[in-house]
């Protein structure tokens, strides 16, 4: 029996990292295996992310396929790409055979096209191979590209006793049984079945008499963001995926949605910061420049506009030189306003909360800017007046706000 009180906290210390590196350098396989078997595969992936490529490959080839397949899924995306380049098609095939179909398809999709087919051909389980090929045909940003084929389904014509027997066999292939889906003889989704109802039902009862007809589902071509919204709205741990005929194809679980939400949060953060496209710090200088430059040019145009406006107040600046000292303050306030506005808009777009026409939204932002500007102008007017003791200097400052 597993120790339920075992701590799940993990801290990657320099001492632990040096210990792993030492075992790798000395080829002490037994000591390394004994050390790593104490850790969760996600923790081992964290360790490997800190090793160089040669050391990471050494550790991966040392461990069994069941463990390394899970480790691969937890590795940093860039590190995983490097590792996969250094594994043979046979080795990758052995790893993906241990994974659920959705994760296996994700791994293969990261490979160059010429290697994808080579790896698929090496997969021995024909059913697993066929399901992976089916998933690879879907766009990665759709429900089909996110779903797994592993699920528990029953037919409405089955009895409870027969259903329990068959579920035992199906459950071996499913990591977590969130729901039992009910289909008719045409494989169309018609409802769901709770474990509680199944357990308390009489063995001779038909599934048709106890299943629940109301079931949330998504179309196989639905965008993953919409899938995430539906699952969050209805607090679902899993959701079935169907085609246009409502044929049950697979399911999406909450752990897949967490990954989607993280990716979308990263994109929203980059958008709010004025970065177009999905970029990482490890990308090339050219890619980073292409992502950042458009918004920097837009900011430059805004600065030129501010320069033209301020040029019209040369007389006031020449008469009251003290106004020059407030120029950085004006620029900083303009930047803060821009950051606030972009953050609100991006948040609204991410949450699908932006309502009404573009013109009404623009008018609202202009009125908000005018009100905030008026309040801040009054405050700074009073500050300049009290600081200099001269009303005319304070009045000269107001138009610049």
Buried (B, 14 or more C-beta within 10 A) or exposed (E): EEEEEEEEEEEBEEEBEEBBBEBBEEEEEEBBBEBBEEBEBBBBBBBBBBBEEEBBBBBBEBBEBEBBBBBBBBBBEEBBEEBBEEBEBEBBBBBBBBBBBBBBBBBBBBBEEEBBEBBBEBBEEEEBBEBBBBBBEBEEBBBBBBBBBBBBBBBBEBBBEBBBEBBEEBBEBBEEEBBBBBBBEEBBBBBBBEEEBBEEBEEEBBBBEBBEEEBBBBBBBBBBBBBBBBBEEEEBEBBBBBBEEBBBBBBBBBEBBEBBBEBBEEBBEBBBEBBBBEBEEEBEEEEBEBBBBEBEEEEEEEEEEBEEEBEEBEEBBEEBEBBEEBEEEBEEBEEEBBEEEBBBBBEEEBEEEBEEEEEEBEEEBEEBEEEEEEEEBEEBBEEBBEEBEEEEBBBBBEEBB
